[in-house]
Amino acid sequence: LGSAEGKARCQWRTFDMSARAGVHYKGVEETWVDFEDGETMKDVKLEVFNRYQVDGMMELGVYINEQTAEGAGVGKYLHTASIKIIDMSMFPTNDLRPWVAGGKP
């Protein structure tokens, strides 16, 4: 929150909800994200694991550590977001056909 003038940075991390770090995605510990003068958005990348099980929709959280914010304010309610992982291999697609038929992919 506030002005986009000057540099700013903060740390972020993931946390488990229905999706589990190490099982469904690669968890991220406290990691810095830096904003240059005038920047108001950043993309962060998360690795989602391809599994040969039907998981449906899973969810994980991203937390911005407001105590590490430098050059910007995070806000009272703007420090947490949820991310949905939607399994595009839902039965009865061909990706899981061997499992359903009793074999392995």
N, C-alpha and C positions, 0 to 999 in steps of 0.2 A: 504494500500500500504506500501511497505517497508519490513523489516525483520520480520520473525516469531519468533525472539528471544524475550523472556520476555513476561510478561502478557500485555494484551491490553483489552480495553473495550470501549463501546459506547452505546448511547441510540438509540432506533428505535421506530417507531410508524406506524400505518396504516393511510391511508386517502382514502376518497371515490372517486371513479370514477363512473362507471355505477352501481357498487354494493354499497349499502348503509349500513353503520354500524348500528346495531340494527335491520335491516330488513333482510339482506342477510348474514351478518357475525358479529361476536363480535369484535368491534373495540378495538385497543390496543393503549393506551396513552404512552407517553415516558417511555420506559422500558429498563433496562440495559441488555446487553448481554456481557458476559465475555469470554475472550480467554485465555487459559493457554499457557505457553511456548510451542512453536512449532505448536499450532493449527492454521489452516488457514481457516476453515469453521465451521459454526454452523447451526443447524436446529432450526427454530423457529416455534411454532405451532399456527395456527389460527383456531378458531372455525367457521365453516360454518354452517348456519342453514338449516335444512331440511324443505323445504316449499312445500306445495301441490299446487303449481302454476307453470306453465311453464315459466321459466325465460330465457331460452336459455343460452347464454354465458354472464357472467357478469365479471367485472374487478375491482380490487382494487389496491391500491398502498401501497408500503412500503418505508418509508423514514428513512435513517440513518442520525442522527443529527451530522454532522461533527464537530460542535462546542463542542460536549461532548466527542469526541474521545480522549482516553488516551492511549499512547503507540503505536499508529498507525495513519497513515494518511488515510483519506477516498478517496481523489481524487476529481478532479473537476467535473466529470460526473458520478461517481460511487456511489452516495448517494441515488438514487431512482431506484426502480424496480416495475414492474407491475405484478400482479398475476391474472390469469384467473380462474374463477369458471365456470366449464362446467356442465350444468344441464344434468345429466345422465337419467333423467326421461322425456325426450322429448316425446311428443305425436308421435306415438300412442302406447306407452308402456303400460303394464298392471298397472303400478303404478298409472296412472291418469285415467284409464278406468272408475271408478265410477263417476268422475267429468264430463267426456264427456257424460256418460249415464244419467246424471242428478241427481245422488245421491252424497253422501259424503263418503269419505273413512272411 
